[in-house]
Amino acid sequence: QVELVESGGGSVQAGRSLRLSCVVSRLIIDYYCMGWVRQAPGKEREGVASIYYVGGRVTLSYADSVKGRFTISQDNAKRTQDLQMNSRNPEDTATYYCVFDSSCPTGATLEPGQYRDWGQGHQVTVSS
């Protein structure tokens, strides 16, 4: 099991950008999957972006709700992943969780239940 430490988040007005970062305590850089899951009040968890890394090859996935606005990236040397959120709207208000799994049984996935390790969550609020 790994520890995930998130930073960033906060409150911004619609249209403004925000960046979330996550540090992974241990990272075997040959094979892993990680991403971001969000949960808004009264709604189910939603995977918004993911990275599937296999031997140097990276596959990125995005939920339709954020495609074209959010960008996920990773830095193996720093053991970090970031989520750059642009053109944000009030519907993006949620608690955002950094997620990680070293087994990736289904490969690239946005399914929250496929991730074993979760960060503590950071609140992101977008006002209109």
Disulfide bonds with the S-S distance in Angstrom:
Cys22-Cys98 2.04
Cys33-Cys104 2.38
